[in-house]
Amino acid sequence: MEKFSKIKALVASVEADAEKFYNAGNAAAGTRVRKGMQDLKNLAQEIRAEVTEKKNTK
């Protein structure tokens, strides 16, 4: 559950930059959004691996 909480916090932190990028056209904010989405992808993959491992050990 700890990693799931990290995902929620990461999405919340990227939200402001996403708004700046889409509404104000701020290119630097777009770069931060892309980095945040990559971090999100990696974290989600870790969670998927943990779920699969836990499921297969039962």
N, C-alpha and C positions, 0 to 999 in steps of 0.2 A: 504493500500500500504506500510505502514511502516514495517509490518512484512515480506512482500515479499522482501523488500530491505535487511532485516536482513538475510533472507535465502540466497540471493546472496552473501552477505558478508561472511556468514558462509561457504559456499561452497568454496569460494576463499581462506579462511583461512585454510581449511582442505587440499587443493590441495597440498601444499608443503609436508605435512606429508604423504599423500598418495603416492607421488612420492618417498619419503624416504623409505617407507615400501615396495612398490612393486619393486623398482629398486635396492635399497641398502640392503633390508632385515632387516631393523631396526625395531625390535620388539616393542620398546617404541613408535615409530611413529605409529605403527599399533594400539596400545592402544588409542592414541590420535585420530586416524581416527574413531575408534569405538565410542568414546565419542562424537565426532563431528556429526557422523551419527545419534546417539540417540537424540542429541539436534535438529538436522534437522527434524527428525521424529516428535518430540514433537511440534516444531514450525509449521510444515505442518499440523498437526492435529488441532492446534489452528486456523489456517487459514481456514481449511475446516469447522470448527464449525461456524466461523464468516460468511462465505459465505452462509452456509445453513440458518443461522438465518436471514441474510439480505434478502435472496431469499424468505423466508417464510413470511416476514413481508410486502411484496408488495401485 
